[in-house]
């Protein structure tokens, strides 16, 4: 059965990155996966969490916060502050973003500072967590490039890029990068987080009142791997387009992506 937007099963939605959308952030990007749009902004704080000080842990920290703005969905979404607490879904997603970014960051090279990556969903049409991870990595890289340029660190703290994409079984077929109608009706829903060298950071998958076979899981993972390879290429372009790129950042991009 043809997908609602005419895409092939293994085709991403149109993906774009617009860097430097938040002038007061150290690094920022507006990332779009189709109609899903998220602002990811990285802020550098010259301090580390209290628990790191108490345990004498060397290096720095990377963490994330995630929120869906009230107008990001057709029905207004109540702000967390109005409820007096962060909802479980948002808490789980921001923890996932933080884990993904720390997986590719050398925290000792970062030094005794914290990088906050804020992901604010402007418009939600499926895949907000995957867009946040993918855009969050770009915002983090731009911030670290600026930190090197300012003399804050001497070596690029990222070890490689990380990206994420959704996959699922929809209308009996494995498909990549589900929009909201597909996500809503999917028999199986997966979120795949991978590094640029093809290693997994995290897999989140479940049958929606259904089961799935090993073959279907393999098909979803193969689609995800191909999609993430494409996303990494777009991440690289976005980082390079964001202001003055330091030699250290160029070396990182070249050595990790096979270009000079």
C-alpha positions as CSV (number, residue, x, y, z in Angstrom):
1,X,0.0,0.0,0.0
2,X,1.4,3.4,-1.0
3,X,2.4,5.7,1.9
4,X,0.2,8.7,2.5
5,X,2.8,11.1,1.3
6,X,4.0,9.0,-1.6
7,X,7.4,8.0,-0.2
8,X,9.1,4.7,-0.8
9,X,9.4,2.3,2.2
10,X,13.0,3.2,2.8
11,X,12.8,6.9,2.0
12,X,13.3,9.7,4.6
13,X,10.9,12.6,4.8
14,X,12.5,15.9,3.5
15,X,15.2,16.7,6.1
16,X,16.7,20.2,6.6
17,X,19.0,22.0,9.1
18,X,19.0,25.7,9.5
19,X,22.0,26.6,11.8
20,X,22.3,29.6,14.1
21,X,18.6,30.3,14.7
22,X,19.2,31.1,18.4
23,X,21.8,33.9,18.6
24,X,22.3,33.7,22.4
25,X,23.1,30.0,22.2
26,X,26.6,28.6,21.7
27,X,25.2,26.4,18.9
28,X,21.8,26.1,17.5
29,X,19.8,24.6,14.6
30,X,16.3,24.3,13.4
31,X,15.9,20.7,12.3
32,X,13.0,19.5,10.1
33,X,12.0,15.9,9.5
34,X,9.0,16.6,7.1
35,X,6.5,18.5,9.1
36,X,8.2,17.8,12.4
37,X,10.3,20.9,13.4
38,X,12.5,21.2,16.4
39,X,14.9,24.0,17.6
40,X,18.0,22.4,19.2
41,X,20.2,24.9,21.1
42,X,23.4,24.2,23.0
43,X,24.5,26.4,25.9
44,X,27.9,26.1,27.6
45,X,28.0,26.5,31.4
46,X,31.4,26.8,33.1
47,X,30.5,24.5,35.9
48,X,29.8,20.8,36.5
49,X,26.9,19.0,38.3
50,X,27.2,18.8,42.1
51,X,27.4,15.0,42.0
52,X,30.6,15.2,39.8
53,X,32.2,17.5,42.3
54,X,31.2,15.3,45.2
55,X,32.6,12.2,43.6
56,X,35.7,14.0,42.1
57,X,34.8,12.9,38.6
58,X,37.1,14.4,36.0
59,X,35.9,16.1,32.9
60,X,32.6,17.7,32.0
61,X,29.0,16.8,31.3
62,X,26.5,16.9,28.5
63,X,22.8,16.9,29.3
64,X,19.5,17.7,27.5
65,X,16.1,19.1,28.1
66,X,13.1,18.4,25.8
67,X,9.7,20.0,25.6
68,X,6.8,20.3,23.2
69,X,5.5,23.8,22.9
70,X,1.8,24.3,23.5
71,X,1.1,24.9,19.8
72,X,3.2,22.0,18.5
73,X,0.1,19.8,18.2
74,X,-3.4,20.3,16.8
75,X,-4.9,20.4,20.3
76,X,-3.0,22.7,22.7
77,X,-0.5,20.9,24.9
78,X,-0.4,22.1,28.4
79,X,3.0,23.4,29.5
80,X,4.8,21.2,32.1
81,X,5.2,24.2,34.4
82,X,1.4,24.5,34.5
83,X,1.2,20.9,35.8
84,X,4.0,21.4,38.2
85,X,6.1,18.5,37.0
86,X,7.7,17.1,33.8
87,X,5.5,14.4,32.2
88,X,6.9,10.9,32.0
89,X,7.3,11.0,28.2
90,X,9.3,14.2,28.1
91,X,11.5,13.0,30.9
92,X,12.2,9.7,29.1
93,X,13.0,11.5,25.8
94,X,15.4,14.1,27.3
95,X,17.2,11.3,29.1
96,X,17.5,9.5,25.7
97,X,18.9,12.6,24.0
98,X,21.5,13.1,26.8
99,X,22.6,9.5,26.6
100,X,23.0,9.6,22.8
101,X,25.1,12.8,22.9
102,X,27.3,11.6,25.8
103,X,27.9,8.4,23.9
104,X,29.9,10.4,21.3
105,X,31.5,12.9,23.6
106,X,34.9,12.6,25.3
107,X,33.9,14.3,28.6
108,X,37.5,14.6,29.7
109,X,38.4,16.7,26.6
110,X,35.3,18.8,27.3
111,X,36.9,19.9,30.6
112,X,35.1,21.0,33.8
113,X,32.0,22.5,32.1
114,X,28.4,21.4,31.2
115,X,26.8,21.7,27.8
116,X,23.0,21.9,28.0
117,X,21.2,20.9,24.8
118,X,17.6,22.2,24.8
119,X,15.2,20.7,22.3
120,X,12.0,22.5,21.8
121,X,9.4,21.0,19.4
122,X,7.7,23.7,17.3
123,X,5.6,21.3,15.3
124,X,5.1,17.6,15.9
125,X,4.3,15.1,13.1
126,X,6.0,12.0,14.4
127,X,9.7,11.4,15.2
128,X,10.2,14.3,17.6
129,X,12.8,12.4,19.6
130,X,14.8,11.2,16.6
131,X,14.8,14.7,15.2
132,X,15.9,16.1,18.6
133,X,18.9,13.7,18.8
134,X,19.9,14.4,15.2
135,X,19.6,18.1,15.5
136,X,21.0,18.1,19.1
137,X,24.2,16.6,17.8
138,X,24.6,19.4,15.2
139,X,23.9,22.1,17.9
140,X,26.5,20.4,20.2
141,X,29.1,20.3,17.4
142,X,28.6,23.9,16.5
143,X,28.9,24.9,20.2
144,X,32.1,22.9,20.6
145,X,33.5,24.5,17.4
146,X,33.0,27.9,19.0
147,X,34.5,26.7,22.3
148,X,37.7,25.7,20.4
149,X,37.7,29.0,18.6
150,X,37.5,30.8,21.9
151,X,40.4,28.8,23.4
152,X,38.2,26.9,25.8
153,X,39.3,23.5,24.7
154,X,42.2,22.4,22.5
155,X,40.9,19.2,21.1
156,X,37.5,18.5,19.5
157,X,35.5,16.6,22.2
158,X,33.2,14.8,19.8
159,X,34.4,11.3,18.8
160,X,31.9,11.0,16.0
161,X,28.4,12.0,15.0
162,X,25.2,10.4,16.2
163,X,21.8,10.4,14.6
164,X,18.4,8.8,15.1
165,X,15.5,7.7,13.0
166,X,12.2,5.9,13.4
167,X,11.1,2.7,11.6
168,X,8.1,0.5,11.9
169,X,5.8,-2.0,10.4
170,X,2.9,-0.2,8.7
171,X,0.2,-1.8,6.6
172,X,2.2,-5.1,6.8
173,X,5.5,-3.6,5.5
174,X,8.7,-2.3,7.2
175,X,9.0,1.5,6.6
176,X,11.4,4.2,7.5
177,X,10.8,7.6,9.3
178,X,7.2,7.4,10.3
179,X,5.0,10.5,10.2
180,X,2.3,10.8,12.8
181,X,-0.5,8.9,10.9
182,X,1.9,6.0,10.2
183,X,3.2,6.1,13.8
184,X,-0.4,6.1,15.1
185,X,-1.4,3.1,13.0
186,X,1.9,1.1,13.0
187,X,1.8,-2.5,14.2
188,X,5.4,-2.1,15.3
189,X,7.3,1.1,16.3
190,X,11.1,1.4,16.5
191,X,13.4,4.3,17.4
192,X,17.0,3.6,16.4
193,X,20.0,5.7,17.6
194,X,23.3,5.0,15.8
195,X,26.8,6.5,15.5
196,X,28.2,7.3,12.1
197,X,30.3,4.2,12.1
198,X,27.2,2.1,12.3
199,X,27.2,1.1,16.0
200,X,24.0,1.3,18.0
201,X,23.6,3.6,20.9
202,X,20.1,2.6,21.8
203,X,17.1,0.7,20.3
204,X,13.5,1.3,21.4
205,X,11.0,-1.0,19.9
206,X,7.7,-2.6,20.6
207,X,4.7,-4.2,19.1
208,X,1.6,-2.0,19.3
209,X,-0.9,-4.8,20.4
210,X,1.1,-6.9,18.0
211,X,4.2,-9.0,17.6
212,X,7.0,-8.9,15.1
213,X,9.4,-11.4,13.6
214,X,13.2,-11.5,13.5
215,X,13.0,-10.8,9.8
216,X,10.9,-7.7,10.3
217,X,13.3,-6.5,12.9
218,X,16.2,-7.0,10.6
219,X,14.4,-5.1,7.8
220,X,13.7,-2.2,10.1
221,X,17.3,-2.1,11.3
222,X,18.6,-2.2,7.7
223,X,16.3,0.7,6.7
224,X,17.4,2.6,9.8
225,X,21.1,2.1,9.0
226,X,20.6,3.5,5.5
227,X,18.6,6.4,6.8
228,X,21.1,7.3,9.4
229,X,24.0,7.3,6.8
230,X,22.0,9.9,4.9
231,X,21.3,11.9,8.0
232,X,25.0,12.0,9.0
233,X,25.8,13.5,5.6
234,X,23.3,16.3,6.2
235,X,24.6,16.8,9.7
236,X,28.1,17.4,8.3
237,X,26.9,19.9,5.8
238,X,25.0,21.8,8.5
239,X,28.1,21.9,10.8
240,X,30.3,23.2,8.0
241,X,27.8,25.9,7.1
242,X,27.6,27.3,10.6
243,X,30.0,30.2,10.7
244,X,33.8,29.9,11.0
245,X,34.9,26.3,11.2
246,X,38.1,25.7,13.2
247,X,40.9,23.4,12.0
248,X,40.1,21.0,14.8
249,X,36.5,20.7,13.7
250,X,37.5,20.3,10.0
251,X,39.9,17.5,11.1
252,X,37.2,15.8,13.1
253,X,34.8,15.9,10.1
254,X,37.4,14.8,7.7
255,X,38.8,11.9,9.7
256,X,35.4,10.6,10.7
257,X,33.6,11.1,7.4
258,X,36.3,10.2,5.0
259,X,36.7,13.7,3.5
260,X,39.4,16.3,3.7
